[in-house]
Amino acid sequence: MKRLFSNHFLRGALFLLTLFSLHAPAQPSYVNRVYPYYYYYSQIKVYDSVYIIARSQRLLKLNFAGDTLRTRPVPFPRPFNHAFKIYKTLDNNILCVGMSYNFNNNMVPFIAKINLNLDTLWVRYYDDKIIASGTYFASTTYSDTVIITYLRTDDSLKVLTLDTLGNIIDYRVHPKPS
């Protein structure tokens, strides 16, 4: 009776399978990674096929396939916990708008401006009477001003206008319609 497979053939096949499995990707590069939705605060598309994602106090720069191009912690000058949303500006930078909690567990609002290389340009902390926790919307205008608006269900609409360095230009409160 003839042997159908020799030991050399089986050893060679096992060697090739092991070799190919070591260099095979876990998933194709065109398939997006799946991250838990609760893990991130916000994400924006900055330019063609590149995304910035805010996670805790870190920013991640990802390509279209979900591969990490760069990750960097935001170097806040105060050692508090920071929670924020990110917005893209017209001058191709990123605004981080949110709240930090100090040692007394009081909320301190802040705005940070970061470039697309994830380098911090500036961070400003504000009085909690000017910016309170709520639903934020940030945008920039062509005159290089930053407009932060927020609305709470028990409050009126508040609009804060800043210059490009984070200094307050104007602050208005629009009363809640009756």
C-alpha positions in Angstrom: 0.0 0.0 0.0 1.3 3.4 -1.0 1.4 6.4 1.3 -0.6 9.3 -0.1 1.3 12.0 1.8 4.9 11.8 2.9 6.2 13.3 6.1 8.2 15.8 4.0 5.0 17.1 2.3 3.2 17.5 5.7 6.2 19.3 7.3 6.5 21.6 4.3 2.7 22.4 4.3 2.8 23.1 8.0 5.8 25.3 7.6 4.2 27.4 4.9 0.9 27.7 6.8 2.8 29.0 9.8 4.9 31.4 7.7 1.8 32.8 6.0 -0.2 33.2 9.2 2.6 35.2 10.8 2.5 37.9 8.1 -1.2 37.9 7.4 -3.1 40.9 8.8 -5.8 40.2 11.4 -8.3 41.9 9.1 -8.1 43.5 5.7 -6.8 47.1 5.8 -9.9 48.5 4.1 -12.1 47.3 6.9 -12.8 49.9 9.6 -11.9 49.0 13.2 -14.8 48.8 15.5 -14.4 50.9 18.7 -17.0 51.1 21.5 -19.2 54.1 21.0 -18.9 55.1 24.7 -15.2 55.3 24.4 -15.1 58.6 22.5 -16.6 62.0 23.0 -16.6 63.3 19.5 -15.0 62.9 16.1 -14.5 65.2 13.1 -13.3 64.7 9.5 -10.4 67.2 9.0 -9.6 66.5 5.4 -9.9 63.7 2.8 -9.9 60.4 4.6 -8.4 61.6 7.9 -10.3 61.8 11.1 -9.6 63.3 14.6 -11.2 61.6 17.5 -11.3 62.9 21.1 -10.9 60.2 23.7 -10.8 61.2 27.3 -7.9 63.7 27.4 -6.2 62.4 24.3 -6.6 63.1 20.6 -6.3 60.4 18.0 -5.6 61.0 14.3 -6.9 58.1 12.2 -6.9 57.3 8.5 -9.9 56.0 6.6 -9.2 52.4 7.6 -9.0 53.2 11.3 -5.2 52.9 11.5 -3.8 55.3 14.1 -1.6 57.9 12.4 -0.9 59.8 15.7 -2.1 59.9 19.2 -1.3 62.6 21.7 -2.5 63.7 25.1 -3.7 67.3 25.3 -1.3 69.0 27.6 -3.7 71.0 29.8 -2.0 73.4 32.2 -4.2 72.4 35.1 -4.1 68.8 36.4 -7.9 68.3 36.4 -10.1 65.9 34.5 -11.2 67.4 31.2 -14.2 66.4 29.1 -14.7 68.1 25.8 -16.1 68.0 22.3 -14.0 68.9 19.2 -14.9 71.2 16.3 -13.1 72.0 13.1 -12.4 75.7 12.4 -12.1 77.5 9.1 -8.4 78.1 9.7 -7.8 74.3 9.7 -7.4 74.0 13.4 -9.4 72.2 16.1 -11.3 73.7 19.0 -11.8 71.7 22.2 -14.7 73.0 24.1 -15.7 71.5 27.4 -15.5 71.4 31.2 -12.8 70.4 33.7 -13.2 69.5 37.3 -10.9 71.0 39.9 -9.9 69.6 43.3 -13.1 70.8 44.9 -15.1 69.0 42.2 -16.3 72.4 40.7 -16.7 72.7 37.0 -14.4 75.0 35.2 -15.1 75.7 31.5 -12.3 75.8 29.0 -11.6 76.2 25.3 -8.4 74.9 23.7 -7.1 75.4 20.1 -5.1 72.7 18.6 -3.5 72.4 15.1 -3.9 69.4 12.8 -0.6 68.0 13.9 -2.2 67.8 17.4 0.0 70.5 18.9 -1.7 72.8 21.4 -1.8 76.4 20.4 -3.5 77.8 23.5 -5.8 76.8 26.4 -8.1 79.3 28.1 -10.1 78.7 31.3 -13.2 80.9 31.8 -15.6 81.8 34.6 -18.5 79.3 35.0 -21.0 82.2 34.8 -19.9 82.9 31.2 -19.8 79.3 30.0 -21.9 76.7 31.7 -22.2 73.0 31.0 -24.8 72.4 28.3 -25.1 71.8 24.6 -22.2 73.5 22.8 -21.7 74.6 19.3 -18.5 76.1 18.1 -17.7 77.8 14.8 -15.4 80.3 13.3 -16.0 83.2 11.0 -13.9 84.6 8.2 -12.9 87.4 10.4 -10.9 84.9 12.6 -13.3 85.0 15.5 -14.6 82.0 17.4 -18.2 81.9 18.4 -19.3 79.5 21.2 -23.0 79.1 21.7 -24.7 76.9 24.2 -28.3 76.3 25.4 -29.6 74.5 28.4 -33.2 73.6 28.9 -33.6 75.8 31.9 -31.5 78.7 30.6 -31.4 81.2 27.7 -29.2 81.1 24.6 -25.7 82.5 25.3 -23.3 83.5 22.7 -19.6 84.0 23.4 -17.3 85.6 20.8 -13.6 85.2 21.1 -10.6 86.3 19.0 -8.1 83.8 17.6 -6.1 83.8 20.9 -9.1 83.0 23.1 -9.7 86.5 24.5 -13.3 87.5 25.0 -14.6 90.0 22.4 -18.3 89.9 23.2 -20.7 88.0 25.4 -24.5 88.1 24.9 -27.4 86.5 26.6 -30.6 86.0 24.6 -33.5 85.5 27.0 -35.7 82.5 26.7 -38.9 83.3 24.7 -42.0 83.2 26.8 
